[in-house]
Amino acid sequence: MAMDGLGKSIRVILNHVRGSPVVDEGLMRDVCRELQRGLLQADVNVQLVLQLTNNVRERALNERIAAGRSAKDHVVRVIYEELVSLMGNGEPIALKPQTIMLVGLYGQGKTTTAGKLANYFVKKGFSVGLIGADVYRPAALDQLKQLGAKVNAEVYGEPGQKDAARIVRDGLAEFSEKQIRIIDTSGRHALEGDLIKEIEDIAAVAEPDERVLVLDSQVGQQAGPQADAFNKAVGVTGIILTKMDGTAKGGGALSAAANTDARVIFIGTGEHIRDLEPFDADRFISRLLGMGDLKGLVEIAKAEIKENESMDELARNILSGRFTLMDMYHQMKAVGRMGSLQKFVAMIPGVDKLEDKIDYEATQQRLDSFKVIMDSMTLREKEEPNIIKGKRIERIARGAGVEPRAVRDLLKQYNRSKKMVSTVGKDRKMLKKLQKQFAGIDASDFEGGGE
């Protein structure tokens, strides 16, 4: 999770507020001091930190408290809302046919982001064409082709051609029937005059709907000057922040970018091609504070879980009292496609109370081992786990390269899961609630979630 340290420090502050006997000047002085320390450690701009804490103090002590809300709940809500405001929020990228031009310096993750962006639109049902206009980095076009092959997007490039604007003109003509056309441009070590001229020429030829600046979030507050410089050159309409997984400077990059006219539209949260998510300040802060993001979790599930692994099928199995190892196998594979276990768990409200007790690495290894074991089973064994005994256990263990006790551990876990599923299946109201959640969730249901 991005800015993990900031999240932990603010969660300590919120617990301090909830445990205080009264909300007064003394409490708010302590709260604001700790907020300032946490935000500055996350590299957030000093002036923005002072502005935020002044707003928190003023609102907490003087703003009228909503009916039915305690003074402590009011303080928690104020902190939450001010953090959301600090991070900024703009219009998300439109889901319509368009041309997108990516710009940025060397090493910011531009080409990888082009592949991730292509994957995002392919998942939404659009046809995508990638245009390789980086004429200086020798491996750029090859890298783009590899990414395009992964996400089912065509790639256009002209090896040896040094006129980037010409490549873009020819590429746009080649991809005239594509709904989404993404242009990967050259980078530089600094904002040199020839780079500015080149991207101005490309912008004139392409007339892109979106001119997106790709920024490495590790540059922190330097994101602001870079955004301003590129904005003057081509009129940046959006920003994608890369490497937001675990960086201590993410707050600086986010707040600096949010302080410009261009909005943050995506954040990169890992190395996998799927690790690009639309930026939503409200949901970002909710996850940061351990309040979860159930809507985001469901959206990822809808995008990643195949038809035969859907909630509807699982619900039918629960209703019929049938839950097999095959069901368990599909669920584990689906969770795996949804990202790292830590990222998945962070979307569940209240996880902050458990995070210190979870050994993510050991748990992930155990899940991976379970999948290998189940790959060594026959279809009948996965459908009828009760037949797995004696020699079958030994054969499965040999096939998976594990000890027989690992197979028995899997069967024990399956029986615990089956028992839990059976309990849910008897509760029709709970089941209907689950089905309703996966059919569509109103984000307002979870604002300030987990409280």
Secondary structure, DSSP 4 states (H G I P E B T S, - for coil): -TTHHHHHHHHHHHHHHHH-S---HHHHHHHHHHHHHHHHHTT--HHHHHHHHHHHHHHHHHSPPPTT--HHHHHHHHHHHHHHHHH---PPPPSSSEEEEEE--TTS-HHHHHHHHHHHHHHTT--EEEEEE--SSTTHHHHHHHHHHHHT-EEE--TT---HHHHHHHHHHHTTT-SEEEEEE---SS--HHHHHHHHHHHHHH--SEEEEEEEGGGGGGHHHHHHHHHHHH---EEEEE--SS-TTHHHHHHHHHTSSSEEEEEE-SSSTT-EEE--HHHHHHHHTT---HHHHHHHHHHHS-GGGSHHHHHHHHHTT---HHHHHHHHHHHHHT--HHHHHHTSTTGGGTGGG--HHHHHHHHHHHHHHHHTS-HHHHH-GGG--HHHHHHHHHHHTS-HHHHHHHHHHHHHHHHHHHHHHH-HHHHHHHHHHHH---GGGGTTTT-
